Every structure is written in structure tokens, then in C-alpha cells.
């Protein structure tokens, strides 16, 4: 995951808070974010400009609280020497 996330990541989570790369990686490494299942419903590449929109039904635990949610992830990717990396992202809960 470290290779996929750009050092300048700006991620806005479903809670409306903004996170950087260190925050994002720490949630996964520490076990605060545990994904039990993730079922992709759709993936769209927007105009071929490095933007993807993914709708996923995800179940797991976040900071000790169980969740079962449909989320829309919008990610902006940047081509770097390390390959394509996520530099901007948002996750929004949807019905």
C-alpha cells in the first residue's frame, strides 16, 4: 500500500476529516481499520485523466466500531517514477 499512496496524499474520509499518507497507512498497520469484505460494484475511469470512481460494499471494523457500508471512492492518480500513485481521494457513504 505504501507504494500506491503518494507522499502528498490528501484523503477525505467518510467522517469528513482530512488525512495524509502517514495517517492512512497507520490506520491499516495498527489494526484500527479492519476490512472483512469488500465487493466492488462498479469502477469508472473518468476521461482517462487519472481519476477513478469506485463503488464498493464494505464490511469491517473502524476504530473498534463495526461497519457495513456502501462507499464511493474517488481517487486522483499521479504518474511518478515509482509508478501510478493516489494523490487525492475521497470516500463518501452512499445509500
C-alpha positions as CSV (number, residue, x, y, z in Angstrom):
1,X,0.0,0.0,0.0
2,X,2.9,2.3,0.7
3,X,3.9,2.2,-3.0
4,X,0.4,3.1,-4.2
5,X,0.0,6.2,-2.0
6,X,1.8,9.4,-2.9
7,X,3.7,11.2,-0.1
8,X,1.4,14.3,-0.7
9,X,-1.8,12.3,-0.3
10,X,-4.9,14.3,0.8
11,X,-7.7,11.9,1.7
12,X,-11.1,13.0,3.0
13,X,-12.8,10.1,4.7
14,X,-16.5,9.3,5.2
15,X,-16.2,11.2,8.5
16,X,-15.4,14.4,6.7
17,X,-11.9,14.6,8.2
18,X,-8.7,15.0,6.1
19,X,-5.9,12.5,6.3
20,X,-2.4,12.3,4.9
21,X,-0.3,9.3,3.8
22,X,1.0,8.6,7.3
23,X,-2.5,8.7,8.8
24,X,-3.9,6.4,6.1
25,X,-1.1,3.9,6.5
26,X,-1.2,3.9,10.3
27,X,-5.0,3.1,10.3
28,X,-4.2,-0.1,8.3
29,X,-1.0,-1.1,10.1
30,X,-2.3,-0.5,13.6
31,X,-5.4,-2.6,13.0
32,X,-7.8,0.4,13.6
33,X,-9.1,-0.3,10.1
34,X,-10.1,-3.9,9.5
35,X,-11.8,-4.8,6.3
36,X,-13.6,-8.2,6.4
37,X,-15.0,-7.9,2.9
38,X,-15.0,-5.5,0.0
39,X,-17.3,-6.2,-3.0
40,X,-16.7,-3.8,-5.9
41,X,-20.0,-2.8,-7.6
42,X,-18.6,-0.5,-10.3
43,X,-15.4,1.1,-11.4
44,X,-15.3,4.1,-13.7
45,X,-12.2,5.7,-15.3
46,X,-13.1,9.4,-15.8
47,X,-12.0,10.8,-19.2
48,X,-8.7,8.9,-19.0
49,X,-7.2,11.7,-16.9
50,X,-6.0,9.7,-13.9
51,X,-9.3,9.8,-12.0
52,X,-11.2,6.7,-10.9
53,X,-14.6,6.3,-9.2
54,X,-15.2,3.0,-7.3
55,X,-18.4,2.0,-5.6
56,X,-17.8,-0.8,-3.1
57,X,-19.9,-2.6,-0.4
58,X,-17.5,-2.9,2.5
59,X,-17.8,-4.6,5.9
60,X,-15.4,-4.5,8.7
61,X,-14.3,-2.5,11.8
62,X,-13.1,1.1,12.1
63,X,-11.6,2.2,15.4
64,X,-13.4,-0.6,17.3
65,X,-16.8,0.1,15.6
66,X,-18.4,-2.4,13.2
67,X,-19.5,-1.0,9.8
68,X,-21.4,-2.3,6.8
69,X,-21.5,0.4,4.2
70,X,-21.6,1.2,0.5
71,X,-18.9,3.8,-0.3
72,X,-17.9,5.8,-3.3
73,X,-14.2,6.3,-3.6
74,X,-13.0,9.0,-6.0
75,X,-9.2,8.9,-6.5
76,X,-6.9,11.1,-8.5
77,X,-3.8,9.2,-9.6
78,X,-0.4,10.7,-10.5
79,X,2.2,9.1,-12.7
80,X,5.5,9.1,-10.8
81,X,8.9,7.4,-11.0
82,X,7.5,4.9,-8.6
83,X,4.5,4.3,-10.9
84,X,0.9,5.4,-10.6
85,X,0.1,6.7,-7.1
86,X,-3.0,8.1,-5.4
87,X,-2.5,11.8,-4.6
88,X,-6.1,12.8,-3.8
89,X,-9.0,10.7,-2.6
90,X,-12.4,11.0,-1.0
91,X,-14.7,8.3,0.4
92,X,-18.4,9.0,0.7
93,X,-21.0,6.8,2.3
94,X,-23.9,6.2,-0.1
95,X,-27.3,4.5,0.1
